[in-house]
Amino acid sequence: MLARAREVMALNIEALAALSDSLGEPLVEACRVILGRPGYLVVTGMGKSGHIGGKIAATLASTGTNAFFVHPAEMSHGDLGMLRDDCTLLAISSSGESRELRDPLLFCQRHGIPVIGVTQREGSFLHRMSTVPLVMPRVAEACPNNLAPTTSTLMTLALGDALAMVLMDQRGFTAEDFGQRHPGGSLGMRLQRVSEWMGDKREPPVTLPEGAAFAEVVSAITKGRQGCVAIVESDSRLIGMITDGDVRRAFLRDITSLKAADIMSRDPITVTPDARMSEVIDLLAANKIANLFVVDDRRPVAVAHIAELIQAGYVS
């Protein structure tokens, strides 16, 4: 069984290598067509090609190309109305002869809508009807009967990813753009700006002057319930931080005359509201600290605590 599994992997690797070698000007032309059209890129395909098409459409939509998937059979029952004159159709069929594609392909021909066709068969109906045909190499399926779509669907998926990434590069699509389209999940959360995490209701950190007595420090940390206190100058600018760990270590000394300045860490690690949450998480991990201040013009406006970030889902 392991030998057979490895044989399938080897066939897939060979198929992807053949696909890579086959890429040429048609891929570039397909990108130019998509980039030059103001409307949506509509993706369609039947059966396994449709499942792959749905994933390709989702990848395109999340990386800067307005795209969505429409089932070809539904197009014949009214959804052809989704193909506006400014759209482009990306049609997928390994054989190029899926009968469900005939209506949308003929509709596109009548309305002058460009078609990018992904197929393995030159001369097929899809190939003939395509403005830009993307012909994948003819390789054997991993299925022992050479029937179940396996290597062909993998090549289609890889070709869709390549198309999406080239378009992403050409559009100058940034991490910020990506984050705006992924507000949910840990990935999207890490791409948020700190200001988005703070929101409008986040309490500012408790502050003390560097001359505050030790008892005031303990009271402030307890009151703030953020595991730390900010030590500030008279103009409220940050000069140091005292954590609950600093307080515990202070008890090893004579605390009767201790001041905040005696136990604080000067110039603590900070971020600004414009930073990404991924930067906050990376700083906490790299410096093995539990919290840091968010500062605006060197004035502390929030505390990011690792426990809170874990609970909120920013850290998995």
C-alpha positions as CSV (number, residue, x, y, z in Angstrom):
1,M,0.0,0.0,0.0
2,L,2.8,2.4,0.8
3,A,4.5,1.6,-2.5
4,R,1.3,2.4,-4.4
5,A,0.9,5.7,-2.4
6,R,4.5,6.6,-3.3
7,E,3.8,5.7,-7.0
8,V,0.8,8.1,-7.0
9,M,3.0,10.9,-5.5
10,A,5.7,10.2,-8.2
11,L,3.0,10.4,-10.9
12,N,1.8,13.7,-9.5
13,I,5.3,15.1,-9.3
14,E,6.0,14.1,-12.9
15,A,2.7,15.7,-14.0
16,L,3.5,19.0,-12.3
17,A,7.0,19.0,-13.9
18,A,5.4,18.5,-17.3
19,L,2.9,21.3,-16.6
20,S,5.7,23.7,-15.6
21,D,7.7,22.9,-18.8
22,S,4.6,23.5,-20.9
23,L,3.9,27.0,-19.6
24,G,4.4,29.7,-22.2
25,E,2.9,32.8,-23.8
26,P,-0.7,31.6,-23.4
27,L,-0.5,32.0,-19.6
28,V,0.9,35.6,-20.1
29,E,-1.9,36.4,-22.6
30,A,-4.5,35.0,-20.2
31,C,-3.3,37.3,-17.5
32,R,-3.3,40.3,-19.8
33,V,-6.9,39.5,-20.8
34,I,-8.0,39.3,-17.1
35,L,-6.1,42.4,-16.1
36,G,-7.6,44.3,-19.1
37,R,-11.2,43.5,-18.2
38,P,-13.2,45.6,-15.7
39,G,-15.7,43.0,-14.7
40,Y,-15.6,39.8,-12.7
41,L,-13.7,36.7,-13.7
42,V,-16.4,33.9,-13.6
43,V,-15.0,30.4,-13.1
44,T,-16.9,27.3,-14.2
45,G,-16.4,23.6,-14.6
46,M,-18.3,20.4,-14.2
47,G,-17.6,17.5,-11.8
48,K,-14.1,17.4,-10.3
49,S,-13.2,20.3,-12.5
50,G,-15.9,22.3,-10.8
51,H,-14.6,21.5,-7.4
52,I,-11.1,22.6,-8.4
53,G,-12.7,25.7,-10.1
54,G,-14.4,26.7,-6.8
55,K,-11.0,26.6,-5.1
56,I,-9.4,28.6,-7.9
57,A,-12.1,31.2,-7.7
58,A,-11.7,31.5,-4.0
59,T,-7.9,32.0,-4.3
60,L,-8.4,34.6,-7.0
61,A,-11.0,36.5,-4.9
62,S,-8.8,36.6,-1.9
63,T,-5.7,37.8,-3.7
64,G,-7.1,40.8,-5.6
65,T,-8.9,39.4,-8.6
66,N,-12.7,39.8,-8.4
67,A,-13.9,36.2,-9.1
68,F,-16.6,33.8,-8.3
69,F,-17.6,30.3,-9.3
70,V,-20.9,29.4,-11.1
71,H,-22.0,25.9,-11.8
72,P,-22.3,25.4,-15.6
73,A,-25.6,23.5,-15.3
74,E,-27.1,26.4,-13.4
75,M,-26.0,28.8,-16.1
76,S,-28.3,27.0,-18.5
77,H,-31.2,27.7,-16.2
78,G,-30.8,31.5,-15.7
79,D,-27.4,32.0,-14.2
80,L,-26.0,33.0,-17.6
81,G,-27.3,36.4,-16.5
82,M,-24.2,36.5,-14.2
83,L,-22.0,36.8,-17.3
84,R,-22.1,40.5,-18.0
85,D,-20.5,41.9,-21.1
86,D,-17.5,43.2,-19.1
87,C,-16.8,39.8,-17.5
88,T,-14.3,37.1,-18.5
89,L,-15.0,33.3,-18.3
90,L,-12.5,30.8,-17.0
91,A,-13.8,27.4,-18.1
92,I,-12.3,24.1,-17.0
93,S,-12.7,20.7,-18.6
94,S,-10.0,18.1,-19.0
95,S,-11.7,16.5,-22.0
96,G,-12.9,19.9,-23.3
97,E,-16.2,18.2,-24.2
98,S,-18.3,18.6,-21.1
99,R,-21.7,19.2,-22.5
100,E,-22.8,21.4,-19.6
101,L,-20.2,24.0,-20.8
102,R,-21.7,24.3,-24.3
103,D,-24.4,26.9,-23.3
104,P,-22.0,29.2,-21.4
105,L,-19.4,29.0,-24.2
106,L,-21.9,29.7,-26.9
107,F,-23.3,32.6,-24.8
108,C,-19.8,34.1,-24.5
109,Q,-19.3,33.8,-28.2
110,R,-22.5,35.6,-29.0
111,H,-21.8,38.4,-26.5
112,G,-18.1,38.9,-27.2
113,I,-17.1,37.7,-23.7
114,P,-13.5,36.4,-23.7
115,V,-13.0,32.8,-22.6
116,I,-9.9,31.3,-21.0
117,G,-10.2,27.6,-21.4
118,V,-8.2,25.1,-19.3
119,T,-8.1,21.6,-21.0
120,Q,-5.9,18.7,-21.9
121,R,-7.3,18.2,-25.4
122,E,-6.3,20.4,-28.3
123,G,-9.1,20.5,-30.9
124,S,-11.8,20.0,-28.3
125,F,-14.9,22.1,-28.2
126,L,-13.6,24.1,-25.2
127,H,-10.2,24.6,-27.0
128,R,-11.9,25.8,-30.2
129,M,-14.2,28.2,-28.3
130,S,-11.5,29.7,-26.1
131,T,-10.0,33.2,-26.7
132,V,-7.0,32.0,-24.8
133,P,-6.7,28.2,-24.5
134,L,-4.4,26.9,-21.7
135,V,-3.6,23.4,-22.8
136,M,-2.2,21.1,-20.1
137,P,0.0,18.2,-21.0
138,R,-1.6,14.8,-21.6
139,V,-0.4,12.6,-18.7
140,A,-1.9,9.4,-17.3
141,E,-4.2,9.7,-14.3
142,A,-2.9,8.0,-11.1
143,C,-6.1,5.9,-11.2
144,P,-5.2,2.4,-12.3
145,N,-8.1,2.5,-14.8
146,N,-6.9,5.9,-16.0
147,L,-10.4,7.2,-15.3
148,A,-10.7,9.0,-11.9
149,P,-9.4,12.6,-12.2
150,T,-6.2,12.7,-10.2
151,T,-3.1,14.1,-11.9
152,S,-5.3,16.2,-14.2
153,T,-7.1,17.9,-11.3
154,L,-3.8,18.5,-9.5
155,M,-2.4,20.2,-12.6
156,T,-5.5,22.3,-12.9
157,L,-5.2,23.4,-9.3
158,A,-1.5,24.2,-9.8
159,L,-2.3,26.1,-12.9
160,G,-5.0,28.1,-11.1
161,D,-2.6,28.9,-8.3
162,A,0.0,30.1,-10.8
163,L,-2.5,32.3,-12.6
164,A,-3.7,33.8,-9.3
165,M,-0.2,34.5,-8.0
166,V,0.9,36.2,-11.3
167,L,-2.2,38.3,-11.2
168,M,-1.6,39.1,-7.5
169,D,2.0,40.3,-8.4
170,Q,0.8,42.4,-11.3
171,R,-1.8,44.1,-9.2
172,G,0.7,44.9,-6.5
173,F,-1.5,43.2,-4.0
174,T,-0.1,43.7,-0.5
175,A,-0.3,42.0,2.9
176,E,-2.7,44.7,4.0
177,D,-5.0,44.0,1.1
178,F,-4.9,40.4,2.0
179,G,-5.7,41.1,5.6
180,Q,-8.7,43.2,4.7
181,R,-10.1,40.2,2.8
182,H,-9.3,37.8,5.7
183,P,-10.7,39.4,8.9
184,G,-11.6,36.0,10.3
185,G,-9.3,33.2,11.6
186,S,-5.9,33.4,13.1
187,L,-4.3,34.4,9.8
188,G,-6.6,37.4,9.3
189,M,-6.3,38.3,13.0
190,R,-2.5,38.4,12.8
191,L,-2.7,40.7,9.8
192,Q,-4.9,43.2,11.7
193,R,-3.5,46.6,12.7
194,V,-3.0,47.1,16.4
195,S,-5.4,50.0,16.2
196,E,-8.1,47.5,15.0
197,W,-7.4,45.2,17.9
198,M,-7.6,48.2,20.4
199,G,-11.0,49.4,19.1
200,D,-12.7,52.2,20.8
201,K,-13.2,50.8,24.3
202,R,-9.8,49.5,25.4
203,E,-8.7,50.8,28.7
204,P,-5.3,52.7,28.7
205,P,-2.7,51.2,31.0
206,V,-2.2,52.3,34.6
207,T,0.6,54.8,34.9
208,L,2.9,56.0,37.8
209,P,5.8,58.5,38.1
210,E,9.2,57.0,38.7
211,G,9.2,58.3,42.2
212,A,6.2,56.2,43.2
213,A,6.6,54.1,46.3
214,F,6.8,50.3,46.1
215,A,3.4,50.0,47.8
216,E,1.9,52.2,45.1
217,V,3.4,50.0,42.4
218,V,1.8,46.9,43.9
219,S,-1.5,48.6,44.2
220,A,-1.4,49.9,40.6
221,I,-0.6,46.5,39.1
222,T,-3.4,44.9,41.2
223,K,-5.9,47.6,40.2
224,G,-5.0,47.5,36.5
225,R,-5.1,43.7,36.2
226,Q,-2.9,43.9,33.2
227,G,0.2,42.4,34.8
228,C,2.2,45.6,34.5
229,V,2.3,49.3,35.1
230,A,3.7,52.1,32.9
231,I,6.2,54.5,34.4
232,V,5.9,57.9,32.8
233,E,7.5,61.3,32.9
234,S,5.5,64.4,33.8
235,D,4.4,64.8,30.2
236,S,3.0,61.2,30.3
237,R,5.7,59.8,28.0
238,L,6.8,56.3,28.7
239,I,10.2,55.8,30.4
240,G,9.8,52.3,31.9
241,M,7.7,49.3,32.8
242,I,7.2,47.3,35.9
243,T,5.7,43.8,35.6
244,D,4.3,41.6,38.3
245,G,7.5,39.5,37.9
246,D,9.6,42.6,38.8
247,V,7.5,43.0,41.9
248,R,8.1,39.4,43.0
249,R,11.8,39.8,42.5
250,A,11.8,43.0,44.5
251,F,10.6,41.1,47.6
252,L,14.1,39.6,47.7
253,R,15.4,43.0,48.6
254,D,14.6,45.5,51.3
255,I,11.4,47.1,50.0
256,T,11.0,49.8,52.6
257,S,12.6,52.5,50.6
258,L,12.2,51.1,47.0
259,K,10.8,53.4,44.4
260,A,9.4,52.6,41.0
261,A,12.6,53.8,39.3
262,D,14.6,51.2,41.3
263,I,12.8,48.2,39.9
264,M,11.5,49.3,36.5
265,S,12.9,48.2,33.1
266,R,13.9,51.3,31.2
267,D,13.0,51.7,27.5
268,P,10.7,48.7,27.3
269,I,9.7,47.1,24.0
270,T,6.7,48.9,22.5
271,V,4.7,49.0,19.3
272,T,2.6,51.7,17.7
273,P,-1.1,51.5,16.7
274,D,0.0,51.1,13.1
275,A,1.9,47.9,13.7
276,R,0.4,44.6,12.7
277,M,-0.7,42.1,15.4
278,S,1.8,39.6,13.9
279,E,4.6,42.0,15.0
280,V,3.2,42.1,18.5
281,I,3.1,38.3,18.7
282,D,6.6,38.0,17.2
283,L,8.0,40.5,19.7
284,L,6.5,38.8,22.7
285,A,7.8,35.4,21.5
286,A,11.3,36.6,20.5
287,N,11.9,38.5,23.7
288,K,10.1,35.9,26.0
289,I,7.9,38.5,27.6
290,A,4.3,38.4,28.5
291,N,3.2,41.9,27.7
292,L,4.2,45.1,26.0
293,F,2.8,48.7,25.6
294,V,1.2,50.2,22.6
295,V,2.4,53.8,22.5
296,D,1.3,56.9,20.5
297,D,3.9,59.7,20.6
298,R,5.7,57.7,23.3
299,R,2.5,57.8,25.5
300,P,1.1,54.4,26.5
301,V,-2.4,53.8,25.2
302,A,-2.8,50.1,25.6
303,V,-1.3,46.9,26.9
304,A,-1.0,43.7,24.8
305,H,-0.8,40.7,27.0
306,I,0.0,37.2,25.7
307,A,-2.7,35.5,27.7
308,E,-5.4,37.8,26.3
309,L,-4.1,37.3,22.8
310,I,-4.2,33.5,23.2
311,Q,-7.7,33.7,24.6
312,A,-8.8,35.9,21.7
313,G,-7.4,33.6,19.1
314,Y,-4.5,35.7,17.9
315,V,-2.1,32.9,19.0
316,S,-2.8,29.3,18.1
